[in-house]
C-alpha cells in the first residue's frame, strides 16, 4: 500500500513538473476591451508627442507638478472652516494662489468624476457612467470600472498549436489552465500621464481611482498603484469576516461581510478564514463523482485558525498558519500575512489581514478585515511595475491595498460602532500619510499625483453625527462625534502645511476634490416610480419587493428602467436584446416625457423637488461611448439620492422613503449642488473650473498642448490666451 502511494506521489510530481513546462510554453489571445476608433487614434498620436515638444523647444527639466487628490472635500464646508480660521494653511494657499469651487461630473460619482479628470473628457469619451452598468444583452448589472476576463477555451502550445486550455493532473482533482485570463480596466480613453510619459516626463500616480489594473508604462517612466476599483482577495470591493458566539437574525445574509457562528470550548475557538474560490479544482469531475453540485462557499480555500481565550482577562492568542498573534480586546492587530494553498506544494495565494478582538466575555466576537491583495506577491496586478509594491513595503511596511478600505459595511451592519469605525479609519489615514511622505520625500522631477480617500468615506458615514435633523441621528451615540469631520479637515490642513513647506519655486501645486457633499435624508426608488407610472412592467405573479438585478421584469412591455445610482435607460430596440422602443423619434419623445415628469416630482412630506434636472446624455456627453450610456442622468436635489435598491435593479414597495442608514451623507445628486474644491499656488483664471479642465492644465504646465480629445482647458489661462494658443 505504501509503495502504491509513493508511485502515485511521484507520478503526480512528474505531472506537475510537466504542467509547469507546458505553462511556460503556452500562450493565448490576450483578453482586452474593445476600443473605439477615436481611442485607437489617440493612442497612436502619442508617438508624435515627443517630436511636437522638441519642435516647440522642449520642456523645462526642472518643472514639477504635484497634485493632491482629496476625495470628497466639500466647497461649502471648506469655505466655512476657512472663514472660521480653522484651516490656516488652506487659507494661506487660497490667498497667495487660488481657491475655487470645482465642477464635478454628470453624475458626480467618484469613478465618473476621476475618469473626467484622468482623460480631460466627459463620460462619452471614457465610458464610465455610474458605479454600476448593465449588459444590454442580459440586462444583468456589473461594476463599471473593471472586470475579470475568464481564461480562453483554447490555448496555443509553442505559439501555434491549438489545444484545450487545461491540463488535468492525473490521480487528482486539480486542473491547470495553460493560459490564464486577465483583469481588465474598463475605463477607455487616454490618461494624461500617458501623454506626459510620451513626452519623456516621469510620473508617479498613486491610488488614482478608475485605474485598476494600472495602465502599463510604455517607457518605464511611470510608476503607479491602483486605487478605487481595486478588489480584495475575493474579488469584491471589500468583504469582512466576523466570528461570534451570538449571531443575530439576518446576520447570515449581509452585503459586504460574512458572519460565522463559533463556539468557545475549554477557552478555545476553532474557525476558518476563507479566501478565493479554488479555480484549480475540476468541479465538473467532483460533481460527477459526488452526484450533486458544489456550492460556491465550498469552493473557497480556507485557512484554519485557533484562538486561545484567556479565561479571566480580555486577551487572547490567535494561531494562524505560522503566525502567533496577541489579541487585546478593543485593539486592531498589525498586518498578518496569510497564505491560501490552492495546489499543495505548487500554487499558493498570499494576502494580508488585520484582526480586531471586539469581545472575549461573555460572548466571543472577532472581526477580520477583508483580506488584502499582497502588495509584494500580487495575485492581481495592483502596481506597475510589479516591483513597485515591494519598494513601498520596504519603505513603510504593509498597508491596505483594496479600494475604499474604510469598512463602511461593518458600521452599517453593527459589527462596528462609531468609535471602532473612526479608529479603523485612522489606521487607513495614517498608512496613507506615511506612503505620501515617502513619495513626497523623493519627488524631484516630473509629476506626483497622490490620492486620499478617507474624507470621502468618513463623510458618507459620519455626516449624521453633525446633523441632528438626519433621520438616523442618535444623540446618545452620535453627539460625541459631532466634530469628527471638522477635525479631519483640520488634519488635511496639517498635511497641506507639510506639502507647502517642501515646495520649490519650480513646482505647481494643485489640491482638488472630485465632488463635495450633502446630507442624504430621503431615498428615491426610481424603478418603483417607473412601475407606478406604467413605464416598467413586471411579469405576471412577480411582486415588486421581490425584484432584484432586474430579474422578473417583463421586457416585452417595459419601456424604461433604472440601474445604478443616477442612471435611467430606455429599453431600446437594437441596443437592448429585448428592446421595444424604436430608436430615434419614439425614443427621444419618451426621454423628453419621462425627464419632464421626473423634474416635477415632489416629496410628499416637504413638497421639495426630488429631481432638479434630468440630464439627457445625448446633450451633455460627447464621444464614441455615448451610444452605450444611460439615456438620462438624474440630478437629485440636496438631501435626495437614488436608492441602493434601484442601483441593484430592484423595485420595492414605495417610491420614496427615509434614509435610516449610517450612510448618511452623499454626493450622487445634481452636480451643480455638490461642487468640490480647487486650491493652487497659482492664480486661477477660469471662472468655473471643471474636473475635465485639469488634464489640459497639467499638460500645459509642462508646455504640452491640449490633446484633441480633451474638452476642457487650462484653468490658469484666460479665454484670450486660450484662443491665441498660449
C-alpha positions as CSV (number, residue, x, y, z in Angstrom):
1,X,0.0,0.0,0.0
2,X,2.8,2.4,0.9
3,X,4.6,1.6,-2.3
4,X,1.4,2.3,-4.3
5,X,1.0,5.7,-2.6
6,X,4.7,6.5,-3.3
7,X,4.2,5.7,-7.0
8,X,1.1,8.0,-7.1
9,X,3.0,10.8,-5.3
10,X,6.0,10.5,-7.7
11,X,3.6,10.4,-10.7
12,X,1.7,13.4,-9.5
13,X,5.0,15.3,-9.0
14,X,6.1,14.4,-12.5
15,X,2.8,15.5,-14.0
16,X,3.1,18.8,-12.0
17,X,6.5,19.4,-13.5
18,X,5.2,18.7,-16.9
19,X,2.3,21.1,-16.3
20,X,4.7,23.8,-15.3
21,X,6.8,23.2,-18.5
22,X,3.6,23.3,-20.6
23,X,2.5,26.5,-18.9
24,X,5.8,28.2,-19.8
25,X,5.4,27.3,-23.5
26,X,1.7,28.2,-23.8
27,X,0.1,31.4,-25.0
28,X,-3.4,32.6,-25.7
29,X,-5.0,35.6,-27.3
30,X,-4.8,38.4,-24.7
31,X,-8.2,39.4,-23.3
32,X,-9.0,43.1,-23.8
33,X,-11.7,45.7,-24.1
34,X,-13.0,46.9,-27.4
35,X,-11.7,50.4,-28.2
36,X,-13.4,52.9,-30.4
37,X,-11.6,54.2,-33.5
38,X,-11.1,57.5,-31.7
39,X,-9.2,55.8,-28.8
40,X,-7.0,53.9,-31.3
41,X,-6.2,57.2,-33.0
42,X,-5.5,58.8,-29.6
43,X,-3.1,56.1,-28.6
44,X,-1.3,56.2,-32.0
45,X,-1.0,60.0,-31.6
46,X,1.2,59.5,-28.5
47,X,4.1,58.6,-30.9
48,X,4.1,62.2,-32.1
49,X,4.2,64.0,-28.7
50,X,8.0,63.9,-28.3
51,X,8.5,65.4,-31.8
52,X,5.9,68.0,-31.0
53,X,7.7,69.0,-27.8
54,X,11.0,69.1,-29.5
55,X,9.7,71.3,-32.3
56,X,8.3,73.7,-29.6
57,X,11.7,74.0,-27.9
58,X,11.4,71.2,-25.4
59,X,10.2,71.1,-21.8
60,X,11.7,72.6,-18.7
61,X,13.5,69.7,-17.0
62,X,13.2,71.5,-13.6
63,X,9.4,71.8,-13.9
64,X,7.4,69.8,-11.4
65,X,3.6,69.4,-10.8
66,X,2.3,68.0,-7.5
67,X,-1.4,67.1,-7.5
68,X,-3.1,66.1,-4.2
69,X,-6.4,64.5,-4.7
70,X,-8.6,64.7,-1.6
71,X,-11.8,62.7,-2.4
72,X,-15.0,64.4,-1.2
73,X,-13.6,67.7,0.1
74,X,-16.6,70.0,0.1
75,X,-16.6,73.6,-1.1
76,X,-19.2,74.7,1.4
77,X,-17.6,73.0,4.4
78,X,-14.1,74.1,3.4
79,X,-15.1,77.7,2.9
80,X,-16.9,77.8,6.3
81,X,-13.9,76.4,8.1
82,X,-11.5,78.8,6.3
83,X,-13.8,81.7,7.3
84,X,-13.7,80.5,10.9
85,X,-9.8,80.4,10.8
86,X,-9.6,76.6,11.3
87,X,-7.8,75.9,8.1
88,X,-4.9,78.4,8.1
89,X,-2.7,76.6,5.5
90,X,-5.6,76.3,3.1
91,X,-6.5,79.9,3.8
92,X,-2.9,81.0,3.0
93,X,-2.8,79.0,-0.2
94,X,-6.1,80.5,-1.3
95,X,-4.8,84.0,-0.6
96,X,-1.5,83.6,-2.2
97,X,-2.6,81.4,-5.1
98,X,-6.2,80.4,-6.0
99,X,-9.3,78.8,-4.5
100,X,-12.4,78.0,-6.4
101,X,-15.3,75.6,-6.4
102,X,-14.7,72.6,-8.7
103,X,-17.4,71.4,-11.0
104,X,-17.8,67.6,-10.8
105,X,-19.1,65.2,-13.5
106,X,-22.6,64.3,-14.6
107,X,-23.3,62.3,-12.4
108,X,-20.9,63.4,-9.6
109,X,-19.9,59.8,-8.7
110,X,-16.2,59.2,-7.9
111,X,-15.4,56.7,-10.8
112,X,-17.1,59.0,-13.3
113,X,-15.5,62.2,-11.9
114,X,-12.0,60.9,-11.6
115,X,-12.3,59.5,-15.2
116,X,-13.1,63.0,-16.3
117,X,-10.0,64.2,-14.5
118,X,-7.8,61.5,-16.0
119,X,-8.9,61.9,-19.6
120,X,-9.8,65.6,-19.8
121,X,-13.1,64.5,-21.3
122,X,-16.6,63.6,-20.3
123,X,-18.2,60.1,-20.0
124,X,-18.9,59.9,-23.7
125,X,-15.2,59.6,-24.2
126,X,-14.2,57.3,-21.3
127,X,-17.2,55.1,-20.9
128,X,-17.7,55.3,-17.1
129,X,-21.3,56.5,-16.4
130,X,-22.0,55.1,-12.9
131,X,-20.7,52.7,-10.3
132,X,-23.0,50.2,-11.9
133,X,-23.5,49.4,-15.6
134,X,-25.7,46.8,-17.2
135,X,-25.1,44.3,-20.0
136,X,-27.7,45.2,-22.7
137,X,-27.8,41.6,-23.9
138,X,-28.7,40.1,-20.5
139,X,-29.8,43.2,-18.5
140,X,-27.6,42.0,-15.7
141,X,-25.7,44.7,-13.7
142,X,-21.9,44.7,-13.3
143,X,-19.3,47.0,-11.7
144,X,-18.3,49.7,-14.2
145,X,-14.6,50.2,-13.7
146,X,-13.0,46.7,-14.2
147,X,-13.8,43.1,-14.8
148,X,-12.1,39.7,-14.6
149,X,-11.9,38.1,-18.1
150,X,-12.1,34.3,-17.9
151,X,-9.3,32.1,-19.3
152,X,-10.0,31.3,-23.0
153,X,-11.2,27.9,-24.1
154,X,-8.2,27.4,-26.3
155,X,-4.5,27.9,-25.8
156,X,-1.5,27.6,-28.2
157,X,1.4,25.4,-27.4
158,X,4.7,26.9,-28.6
159,X,2.7,29.8,-30.1
160,X,0.8,27.9,-32.9
161,X,-0.6,24.5,-31.9
162,X,-4.2,25.0,-30.7
163,X,-5.1,22.8,-27.7
164,X,-7.8,22.8,-25.0
165,X,-6.9,25.3,-22.4
166,X,-6.4,23.0,-19.4
167,X,-4.1,20.3,-18.1
168,X,-5.6,17.7,-15.7
169,X,-3.2,16.3,-13.2
170,X,-3.7,12.5,-13.1
171,X,-5.0,10.9,-9.8
172,X,-6.1,14.3,-8.5
173,X,-9.0,16.8,-8.9
174,X,-6.6,19.5,-9.9
175,X,-6.6,21.1,-13.4
176,X,-4.2,23.8,-14.7
177,X,-5.2,26.4,-17.2
178,X,-2.4,26.5,-19.9
179,X,-3.1,30.2,-20.4
180,X,-4.8,32.5,-17.9
181,X,-7.4,35.2,-18.0
182,X,-6.9,38.8,-17.1
183,X,-8.2,41.7,-15.1
184,X,-9.4,44.4,-17.4
185,X,-9.6,48.2,-16.8
186,X,-12.9,49.3,-18.4
187,X,-12.1,53.0,-18.5
188,X,-11.5,54.0,-22.1
189,X,-9.6,57.0,-23.3
190,X,-6.0,58.1,-22.8
191,X,-4.8,59.1,-19.4
192,X,-2.9,62.4,-19.1
193,X,0.1,60.7,-17.7
194,X,0.4,58.6,-20.8
195,X,0.8,61.9,-22.7
196,X,3.4,63.0,-20.2
197,X,5.4,59.8,-20.5
198,X,5.3,60.1,-24.3
199,X,7.0,63.5,-23.8
200,X,9.7,61.9,-21.6
201,X,8.3,63.2,-18.3
202,X,8.5,60.8,-15.3
203,X,5.3,60.3,-13.3
204,X,4.2,58.8,-10.0
205,X,0.4,58.1,-9.9
206,X,-0.7,56.8,-6.5
207,X,-4.1,55.3,-5.9
208,X,-6.0,57.3,-8.5
209,X,-9.5,55.9,-8.9
210,X,-10.6,54.2,-12.1
211,X,-7.2,52.8,-12.7
212,X,-7.3,49.1,-11.9
213,X,-5.4,47.4,-13.2
214,X,-3.0,50.3,-13.6
215,X,-2.2,51.5,-17.1
216,X,1.1,49.8,-18.1
217,X,4.0,52.1,-18.6
218,X,5.3,52.2,-22.1
219,X,8.8,53.6,-21.4
220,X,9.4,52.8,-17.8
221,X,8.8,56.4,-16.7
222,X,5.6,55.9,-14.8
223,X,5.1,54.1,-11.5
224,X,1.6,53.7,-10.4
225,X,-0.6,51.9,-7.8
226,X,-4.3,51.2,-8.5
227,X,-7.0,52.9,-6.4
228,X,-10.7,52.8,-6.4
229,X,-11.8,49.7,-8.3
230,X,-9.1,47.5,-6.7
231,X,-10.7,44.4,-5.1
232,X,-9.9,42.4,-2.1
233,X,-8.6,38.9,-2.5
234,X,-12.2,37.6,-3.0
235,X,-12.6,39.9,-6.0
236,X,-15.1,42.1,-4.1
237,X,-14.9,45.7,-3.1
238,X,-14.4,44.6,0.5
239,X,-15.8,41.6,2.4
240,X,-15.1,41.3,6.1
241,X,-15.3,38.2,8.3
242,X,-16.9,38.3,11.8
243,X,-16.7,35.4,14.2
244,X,-19.2,35.4,17.1
245,X,-20.9,33.1,19.6
246,X,-24.0,35.3,19.3
247,X,-25.2,35.8,15.7
248,X,-28.2,38.0,15.2
249,X,-31.3,37.5,13.0
250,X,-30.3,38.2,9.4
251,X,-26.6,38.0,10.0
252,X,-26.4,35.1,7.6
253,X,-27.2,37.3,4.7
254,X,-25.2,40.6,4.8
255,X,-23.8,42.6,2.0
256,X,-20.1,43.2,2.4
257,X,-19.4,40.7,5.1
258,X,-19.8,37.1,6.4
259,X,-20.8,36.3,9.9
260,X,-19.7,32.9,11.2
261,X,-21.1,31.3,14.4
262,X,-18.4,29.8,16.6
263,X,-18.2,28.0,20.0
264,X,-15.8,28.5,22.9
265,X,-14.9,25.1,24.2
266,X,-12.5,25.0,27.1
267,X,-11.5,28.6,26.3
268,X,-10.6,27.6,22.7
269,X,-12.2,28.8,19.4
270,X,-11.7,26.9,16.2
271,X,-12.6,28.7,13.0
272,X,-11.6,29.3,9.3
273,X,-10.6,32.3,7.3
274,X,-11.9,31.9,3.8
275,X,-10.1,33.1,0.7
276,X,-10.9,33.0,-3.0
277,X,-12.5,30.0,-4.8
278,X,-10.0,27.4,-5.9
279,X,-10.0,27.7,-9.7
280,X,-7.5,24.9,-9.9
281,X,-10.2,22.3,-9.0
282,X,-12.0,20.4,-11.6
283,X,-15.5,20.9,-10.2
284,X,-17.2,19.1,-13.1
285,X,-15.3,16.0,-12.2
286,X,-16.0,16.4,-8.5
287,X,-19.8,17.0,-9.1
288,X,-20.0,13.9,-11.4
289,X,-18.3,11.8,-8.7
290,X,-20.5,13.2,-5.8
291,X,-23.7,13.3,-7.8
292,X,-24.5,16.8,-6.6
293,X,-23.4,20.4,-7.3
294,X,-20.6,22.0,-5.4
295,X,-21.8,25.1,-3.6
296,X,-19.9,28.4,-4.1
297,X,-18.8,28.6,-0.5
298,X,-17.4,25.0,-0.7
299,X,-15.1,26.1,-3.5
300,X,-13.4,28.7,-1.3
301,X,-9.9,27.9,0.0
302,X,-9.7,28.3,3.8
303,X,-7.1,28.7,6.5
304,X,-8.0,27.1,9.8
305,X,-7.1,29.1,12.8
306,X,-7.3,28.7,16.6
307,X,-8.0,31.4,19.2
308,X,-6.9,30.7,22.8
309,X,-9.1,32.9,25.1
310,X,-7.8,33.9,28.5
311,X,-10.4,32.7,31.0
312,X,-10.4,35.9,33.0
313,X,-8.7,38.7,31.1
314,X,-9.8,40.5,27.9
315,X,-6.9,39.0,25.8
316,X,-6.4,36.0,23.6
317,X,-3.8,34.4,21.3
318,X,-4.5,33.8,17.6
319,X,-2.6,31.0,15.8
320,X,-3.0,31.2,12.1
321,X,-0.6,29.5,9.7
322,X,2.9,30.0,11.2
323,X,1.8,33.2,12.9
324,X,1.1,33.7,16.6
325,X,-0.7,37.0,17.2
326,X,-1.6,38.5,20.6
327,X,-5.2,39.8,20.6
328,X,-6.2,42.6,23.0
329,X,-9.9,43.5,23.4
330,X,-10.6,46.8,21.7
331,X,-7.4,46.9,19.6
332,X,-6.6,46.2,16.0
333,X,-3.6,43.9,15.3
334,X,-0.8,44.7,12.9
335,X,-1.0,43.2,9.5
336,X,-0.8,39.4,9.4
337,X,0.3,37.6,6.3
338,X,-1.9,34.7,5.3
339,X,-1.4,32.1,2.7
340,X,-4.1,30.1,0.9
341,X,-3.0,26.8,-0.6
342,X,-4.6,26.3,-4.0
343,X,-2.5,23.3,-5.1
344,X,-0.3,21.7,-2.4
345,X,3.5,22.4,-3.0
346,X,2.7,24.3,-6.2
347,X,0.3,27.2,-6.0
348,X,-0.4,29.5,-3.1
349,X,-2.1,32.9,-2.9
350,X,-0.8,35.3,-0.3
351,X,-2.8,38.0,1.4
352,X,-2.9,40.4,4.3
353,X,-5.4,40.8,7.2
354,X,-5.9,42.7,10.4
355,X,-7.9,41.3,13.3
356,X,-9.9,43.2,15.9
357,X,-10.9,41.4,19.2
358,X,-14.3,43.1,19.9
359,X,-15.2,41.0,23.0
360,X,-14.0,37.9,24.9
361,X,-16.6,37.6,27.6
362,X,-19.5,36.9,28.0
363,X,-19.7,36.5,24.2
364,X,-16.8,36.0,21.8
365,X,-16.5,38.4,18.9
366,X,-13.6,38.7,16.5
367,X,-13.5,40.8,13.3
368,X,-11.2,40.3,10.4
369,X,-10.7,42.9,7.7
370,X,-11.3,42.0,4.0
371,X,-8.2,40.0,3.0
372,X,-6.0,42.4,1.0
373,X,-4.1,41.6,-2.2
374,X,-0.5,41.2,-1.1
375,X,1.5,44.2,-2.5
376,X,4.6,42.1,-3.0
377,X,3.2,38.8,-4.2
378,X,0.2,40.2,-6.2
379,X,-2.5,37.7,-7.2
380,X,-3.9,40.5,-9.4
381,X,-1.9,43.4,-10.8
382,X,-2.1,46.5,-8.4
383,X,1.2,48.2,-9.2
384,X,3.1,49.0,-12.3
385,X,5.8,47.9,-12.4
386,X,5.1,44.9,-10.2
387,X,8.3,45.6,-8.1
388,X,6.9,49.0,-7.1
389,X,4.8,47.1,-4.5
390,X,7.8,45.7,-2.8
391,X,9.5,49.1,-2.9
392,X,6.6,50.6,-0.9
393,X,6.5,47.8,1.6
394,X,10.3,48.0,2.2
395,X,9.8,51.8,2.8
396,X,6.7,51.9,5.1
397,X,5.6,48.3,5.7
398,X,2.3,46.6,4.8
399,X,-0.8,48.7,4.1
400,X,-4.4,48.5,2.8
401,X,-4.4,47.7,-0.9
402,X,-8.2,47.5,-1.6
403,X,-10.2,50.4,-2.8
404,X,-12.1,52.4,-0.2
405,X,-10.7,50.5,2.8
406,X,-12.7,52.2,5.5
407,X,-15.1,49.4,6.4
408,X,-18.4,51.1,5.9
409,X,-20.3,47.8,5.7
410,X,-19.1,46.8,9.2
411,X,-20.5,50.0,10.6
412,X,-23.8,49.6,8.6
413,X,-24.3,46.1,10.0
414,X,-23.5,46.9,13.6
415,X,-20.2,45.0,13.7
416,X,-18.5,48.4,14.2
417,X,-19.8,51.3,16.2
418,X,-18.8,54.9,15.6
419,X,-15.7,54.5,17.8
420,X,-14.4,51.4,16.1
421,X,-15.1,52.8,12.7
422,X,-13.2,56.0,13.3
423,X,-10.2,54.1,14.8
424,X,-10.1,51.8,11.8
425,X,-10.3,54.9,9.6
426,X,-7.4,56.5,11.4
427,X,-5.3,53.4,10.6
428,X,-6.2,53.9,6.9
429,X,-5.3,57.6,7.1
430,X,-2.1,57.1,8.9
431,X,-0.9,54.4,6.5
432,X,-1.7,56.6,3.5
433,X,0.0,59.6,5.1
434,X,3.2,57.6,5.6
435,X,3.1,56.5,1.9
436,X,2.6,60.1,0.9
437,X,5.5,61.3,3.0
438,X,7.7,58.6,1.4
439,X,6.7,59.7,-2.2
440,X,7.0,63.4,-1.3
441,X,10.5,62.9,0.2
442,X,11.8,61.7,-3.2
443,X,9.7,63.9,-5.5
444,X,12.4,65.7,-7.5
445,X,11.1,65.6,-11.1
446,X,8.0,65.4,-13.3
447,X,4.6,64.7,-11.8
448,X,3.4,63.3,-8.5
449,X,-0.3,62.6,-8.1
450,X,-1.4,61.3,-4.7
451,X,-4.9,60.3,-3.6
452,X,-6.5,60.4,-0.1
453,X,-9.9,58.8,0.2
454,X,-10.5,59.0,4.0
455,X,-12.6,62.2,3.9
456,X,-15.0,60.8,1.3
457,X,-15.7,57.5,3.2
458,X,-15.9,59.3,6.6
459,X,-18.3,61.9,5.3
460,X,-20.6,59.2,3.9
461,X,-20.8,57.5,7.3
462,X,-20.4,60.3,9.8
463,X,-22.5,63.1,8.3
464,X,-25.4,62.2,10.7
465,X,-23.2,62.9,13.7
466,X,-23.1,66.6,12.9
467,X,-26.7,66.8,11.6
468,X,-29.4,66.3,14.2
469,X,-32.0,66.6,11.5
470,X,-30.9,63.4,9.8
471,X,-33.4,60.5,10.2
472,X,-30.7,58.3,11.6
473,X,-29.3,60.7,14.1
474,X,-29.0,59.1,17.5
475,X,-27.8,61.6,20.1
476,X,-26.7,59.1,22.6
477,X,-24.3,57.6,20.1
478,X,-23.6,60.4,17.6
479,X,-23.3,63.6,19.6
480,X,-19.8,62.7,20.8
481,X,-18.6,62.6,17.1
482,X,-20.2,65.9,16.1
483,X,-16.7,67.4,15.4
484,X,-15.2,64.4,13.7
485,X,-15.4,65.6,10.1
486,X,-14.3,69.1,11.1
487,X,-11.2,67.6,12.8
488,X,-10.5,65.5,9.6
489,X,-10.4,68.7,7.6
490,X,-8.0,70.1,10.1
491,X,-5.8,67.1,9.7
492,X,-5.6,67.7,6.0
493,X,-4.7,71.3,6.7
494,X,-1.7,70.0,8.6
495,X,-0.8,67.7,5.6
496,X,-1.0,70.7,3.3
497,X,1.4,72.5,5.6
498,X,4.0,69.7,5.1
499,X,3.5,69.9,1.3
500,X,3.8,73.7,1.0
501,X,6.9,73.8,3.2
502,X,8.6,71.2,0.9
503,X,7.9,73.1,-2.4
504,X,10.5,74.9,-4.5
505,X,9.8,77.7,-7.0
506,X,9.5,75.3,-10.0
507,X,6.6,73.3,-8.6
508,X,3.0,73.9,-9.3
509,X,0.7,72.7,-6.5
510,X,-2.8,71.6,-7.2
511,X,-5.1,70.4,-4.4
512,X,-8.5,69.2,-5.6
513,X,-11.5,67.0,-4.9
514,X,-13.8,65.2,-7.3
515,X,-17.1,66.4,-5.7
516,X,-18.5,67.9,-2.5
517,X,-21.1,66.5,-0.1
518,X,-24.7,67.0,1.1
519,X,-27.0,65.3,3.5
520,X,-28.8,62.2,2.4
521,X,-32.2,62.3,4.0
522,X,-34.5,60.6,1.6
523,X,-34.2,57.7,-0.9
524,X,-35.9,57.8,-4.3
525,X,-36.7,54.4,-5.7
526,X,-36.7,55.1,-9.4
527,X,-37.8,51.7,-10.6
528,X,-40.8,51.8,-8.2
529,X,-41.7,55.3,-9.7
530,X,-41.4,53.9,-13.2
531,X,-43.6,51.0,-12.2
532,X,-46.2,53.2,-10.7
533,X,-46.2,55.4,-13.9
534,X,-46.5,52.4,-16.2
535,X,-43.1,52.6,-17.8
536,X,-41.8,49.4,-16.1
537,X,-43.9,46.2,-16.1
538,X,-43.4,43.0,-14.1
539,X,-44.1,39.5,-15.2
540,X,-47.4,38.0,-14.0
541,X,-47.2,36.9,-10.4
542,X,-44.0,38.8,-9.6
543,X,-44.2,41.1,-6.6
544,X,-42.3,44.4,-6.7
545,X,-40.5,43.8,-3.5
546,X,-39.1,40.5,-4.8
547,X,-37.4,42.1,-7.9
548,X,-33.5,42.2,-7.7
549,X,-30.9,42.6,-10.5
550,X,-33.8,43.5,-12.9
551,X,-35.0,39.8,-12.7
552,X,-38.8,39.4,-13.0
553,X,-39.3,42.4,-15.4
554,X,-41.5,41.9,-18.4
555,X,-39.2,43.3,-21.2
556,X,-41.9,42.9,-23.8
557,X,-43.9,45.7,-22.1
558,X,-41.2,47.7,-20.3
559,X,-40.2,51.0,-21.9
560,X,-37.7,52.3,-19.2
561,X,-35.7,51.0,-16.3
562,X,-33.1,52.1,-13.8
563,X,-29.8,50.5,-12.8
564,X,-27.1,52.3,-10.9
565,X,-27.5,55.3,-8.6
566,X,-28.3,58.0,-11.2
567,X,-29.0,56.2,-14.4
568,X,-32.2,55.7,-16.4
569,X,-32.2,53.6,-19.6
570,X,-34.8,53.4,-22.4
571,X,-35.5,49.8,-23.4
572,X,-34.4,50.5,-27.0
573,X,-34.7,48.2,-30.0
574,X,-31.3,47.3,-31.4
575,X,-29.4,48.2,-28.2
576,X,-31.2,46.1,-25.5
577,X,-31.7,42.5,-26.5
578,X,-35.4,42.7,-25.8
579,X,-35.9,46.4,-26.6
580,X,-39.3,47.6,-27.6
581,X,-38.8,51.4,-28.1
582,X,-37.8,52.4,-31.6
583,X,-34.6,54.5,-31.7
584,X,-34.9,58.0,-33.0
585,X,-38.1,60.0,-32.7
586,X,-40.0,57.5,-30.5
587,X,-37.1,57.1,-28.0
588,X,-36.4,60.8,-27.9
589,X,-40.1,61.7,-27.2
590,X,-40.2,59.1,-24.4
591,X,-37.0,60.5,-22.9
592,X,-38.5,64.0,-23.0
593,X,-41.7,62.8,-21.5
594,X,-40.0,60.9,-18.6
595,X,-37.5,63.7,-18.0
596,X,-40.2,66.3,-17.7
597,X,-42.2,64.2,-15.3
598,X,-39.2,63.5,-13.1
599,X,-38.4,67.2,-12.8
600,X,-41.9,67.7,-11.4
601,X,-41.7,65.0,-8.7
602,X,-42.1,66.5,-5.3
603,X,-41.6,64.9,-1.9
604,X,-45.0,64.4,-0.3
605,X,-43.6,65.2,3.2
606,X,-41.8,68.5,2.4
607,X,-43.1,69.5,-1.1
608,X,-39.4,69.8,-2.2
609,X,-38.4,68.8,-5.7
610,X,-36.7,65.4,-5.7
611,X,-35.0,65.7,-9.1
612,X,-33.6,69.1,-10.0
613,X,-32.5,68.2,-13.5
614,X,-33.0,65.1,-15.6
615,X,-29.9,65.4,-17.9
616,X,-30.2,63.9,-21.4
617,X,-26.9,62.3,-22.2
618,X,-27.3,62.9,-25.9
619,X,-26.9,66.6,-25.0
620,X,-24.2,66.5,-22.3
621,X,-22.0,63.7,-23.4
622,X,-19.6,63.7,-26.3
623,X,-17.6,60.9,-27.8
624,X,-17.9,57.3,-29.1
625,X,-19.2,55.7,-25.9
626,X,-22.3,58.0,-25.6
627,X,-24.2,55.3,-27.6
628,X,-23.8,52.9,-24.7
629,X,-24.6,55.4,-22.0
630,X,-27.7,55.7,-19.9
631,X,-30.3,57.9,-21.7
632,X,-31.0,60.1,-18.7
633,X,-28.9,61.0,-15.6
634,X,-30.9,62.1,-12.6
635,X,-29.6,65.2,-10.9
636,X,-31.2,64.9,-7.4
637,X,-31.8,67.8,-5.1
638,X,-29.7,68.1,-1.9
639,X,-31.0,65.6,0.6
640,X,-32.2,63.1,-2.0
641,X,-30.4,60.2,-3.8
642,X,-31.2,57.2,-5.8
643,X,-31.7,54.2,-3.6
644,X,-29.5,51.2,-3.2
645,X,-32.5,49.1,-4.3
646,X,-32.7,50.8,-7.6
647,X,-28.9,50.8,-8.0
648,X,-29.1,47.0,-7.8
649,X,-32.0,46.7,-10.2
650,X,-34.7,46.4,-7.5
651,X,-38.3,47.9,-7.5
652,X,-39.5,47.9,-3.9
653,X,-42.8,48.8,-2.2
654,X,-42.7,52.7,-2.1
655,X,-41.2,55.3,-4.4
656,X,-39.7,57.4,-1.6
657,X,-38.6,56.5,1.9
658,X,-36.5,57.9,4.7
659,X,-32.8,57.1,4.7
660,X,-32.3,55.4,8.1
661,X,-28.8,54.1,7.3
662,X,-25.5,55.0,8.8
663,X,-24.5,56.0,5.2
664,X,-25.9,59.5,5.8
665,X,-24.0,61.9,3.6
666,X,-23.7,61.7,-0.2
667,X,-22.9,63.4,-3.4
668,X,-24.8,61.5,-6.1
669,X,-27.1,64.5,-6.7
670,X,-27.2,67.3,-9.2
671,X,-23.5,68.1,-9.9
672,X,-24.1,71.8,-9.6
673,X,-25.2,71.3,-6.0
674,X,-22.2,69.4,-4.7
675,X,-19.0,71.2,-6.0
676,X,-15.6,70.0,-5.0
677,X,-12.6,72.3,-4.3
678,X,-9.6,73.5,-6.3
679,X,-6.7,75.1,-4.5
680,X,-3.5,76.1,-6.3
681,X,-0.3,78.1,-5.7
682,X,-1.0,80.0,-8.9
683,X,-3.8,82.4,-9.8
684,X,-6.9,80.7,-11.3
685,X,-8.1,82.4,-14.5
686,X,-11.0,80.1,-15.2
687,X,-14.4,81.4,-14.0
688,X,-15.8,77.9,-13.5
689,X,-13.1,75.2,-13.3
690,X,-14.3,71.7,-14.0
691,X,-12.6,68.3,-13.5
692,X,-12.1,67.8,-17.2
693,X,-10.0,71.0,-17.2
694,X,-7.3,69.5,-15.1
695,X,-5.7,67.2,-17.6
696,X,-5.1,70.0,-20.1
697,X,-4.0,72.2,-17.1
698,X,-1.3,69.7,-16.1
699,X,-0.1,69.2,-19.7
700,X,0.1,73.0,-20.2
701,X,2.3,73.3,-17.1
702,X,4.8,71.1,-18.9
703,X,4.4,73.0,-22.2
704,X,2.3,70.3,-23.8
705,X,-0.7,71.3,-25.9
706,X,-4.2,70.1,-25.1
707,X,-5.0,66.9,-27.0
708,X,-7.8,66.8,-29.5
709,X,-10.0,64.5,-27.4
710,X,-10.0,66.9,-24.4
711,X,-13.0,69.1,-23.9
712,X,-11.5,71.3,-21.1
713,X,-8.8,73.9,-21.0
714,X,-6.1,75.0,-18.6
715,X,-7.6,76.8,-15.5
716,X,-4.5,79.1,-15.4
717,X,-5.1,80.5,-18.9
718,X,-7.6,83.3,-19.7
719,X,-10.0,82.8,-22.6
720,X,-8.0,85.3,-24.6
721,X,-4.8,83.2,-24.2
722,X,-6.6,80.0,-25.0
723,X,-7.9,81.4,-28.2
724,X,-4.4,82.7,-29.0
725,X,-3.0,79.3,-28.3
726,X,-0.9,80.5,-25.4
